[in-house]
Amino acid sequence: MRLRSFLPGLTISLLVMFLPVRAAVQEEPADDVFLRGYIVSYLEQVLHLRRDRLLVAVENGVVTLSGTVTTPEEIDRIVDAVIAFQGVRRVVNRLEVEDTRDRRRFKSWIEWLRPPPGRATVRFPAGDLFTPPLADQKQPRFHMTWQRWRTGSGRFDIASVGFGENFGLLRWPRGHPGDGWQLGISGAVFAIFNLDTPSMDLLNADYYVGFPLSYRSGPWSARLRLFHQSSHLGDEFLLQTQDTQPVPPAPRINLSYEAVEVLGSYERAGARAYFGGTRIVTIDPSDVGRSRLQAGAEYRGNPVHWHTSRLVAGLDVEAWSETGWDRDWSAKAGLLFRSPYGDARSTQLLLEYYNGHAPHGQFFQVDVRYYGIGIAYAF
């Protein structure tokens, strides 16, 4: 009898002891009305998403998102932001991409630096409407590259550096996002150093300034560029002999010219082809050839490594009337690291190979082959 009378009391005691603990551990449901208001305000004020395009419903801490956005990357950004809110237990994702043809995990050249829609003038836009050729050795960009040269004078280690960028001044978007005209200014310095000398002698420096006018319409893009280039031999090079230099001694000439360049390209599914030419308007010395042709192809693969990097490769072929239209081949391949959410800034780790006339100033008559590895930065 004593045991039977003791059991009900023990049961009631245990219930009294454990029920408050469980109630304390279990978090009370968040206020759905206030939680929805916080989420809607964040999406509108921080992510700049209009309420008529994105609908938010909250029930017992479960958030349901519906509506349309422009890219799959934007869906990931929205879901990651909402799930981080305190009180959100789960996110039901019903978001869709506006154009079903664009359901992919990478952006094309068209989408990389998409200008705002409409016809208003954009001052100092980011990026350009025409993507500079990846394998072209003389495009304005920041890079540092180690190269192993092979010439008639032997084999040498060369450091090739470049400091330059394209800066947009004005952009006139057309009706379709990504289309329009843009006027800019660009400048660069390209220099090479002989790493096999005690003081790492400067061999040559090319100075460049230009005014590009770029255009885009869907997969088609083009660039008209008026530019000036001048080349200067390094003092150490002029003082050294042939035995210590990767190229034969050369008398200093005032190689300077102004030229007009036209390039056009077509892009599709991550691949790109381009073709064009350059006409030198004025040059010193005046007897140097004035026509140059250029063609190439490029590829950007799907993002890998948490969608932060992708494989890139390019081939550039040029021919100059001054060198008898001999073809100069340049190839680059490697990884491009960037944000998966469309940020244009990137870092490129590239392997490269070149076979042709030296692309540096007054050495244009020297045949050279080299391979190298370098890093480039896009701002």
Number of C-alpha atoms within 10 A of each C-alpha: 5 6 7 8 9 10 11 11 10 11 11 10 11 11 10 11 11 11 11 11 10 10 10 10 9 9 9 10 12 17 13 18 11 11 19 18 13 13 20 20 14 15 18 13 11 9 13 10 16 12 13 8 11 16 15 15 18 22 16 14 19 17 23 16 21 16 16 17 18 13 22 19 19 17 20 14 13 17 16 12 14 19 17 10 12 10 17 21 15 14 16 14 15 12 21 17 17 14 11 9 7 14 14 14 14 24 22 19 21 22 16 18 21 19 23 19 15 14 13 11 15 16 13 14 19 17 21 25 29 24 16 15 21 21 24 21 17 17 19 22 23 19 19 16 20 21 24 15 19 18 16 11 15 12 17 19 19 23 18 18 20 22 17 19 19 23 19 23 15 16 26 21 23 19 12 15 17 23 25 23 22 26 23 20 17 19 20 21 21 24 22 22 22 23 16 15 14 7 10 15 19 20 22 22 21 22 18 20 19 20 20 24 22 24 23 23 17 14 16 17 23 22 24 19 21 20 19 19 19 19 23 19 23 17 12 18 22 15 8 12 12 12 11 16 21 23 25 16 16 12 9 12 12 14 18 19 19 18 18 17 18 19 21 19 21 17 19 13 15 15 17 20 18 19 18 18 17 19 16 18 12 14 19 13 12 11 8 15 15 17 16 18 19 20 19 22 21 21 18 21 19 16 20 15 8 8 16 15 20 18 18 21 21 22 22 24 21 21 20 20 13 15 16 9 13 14 17 21 19 23 23 23 22 18 21 22 20 19 13 20 18 16 11 14 12 15 17 21 19 21 19 21 18 24 17 20 21 19 18 21 20 22 19 15 15 17 16 22 19 21 18 19 17 18 18 18 17 17 14
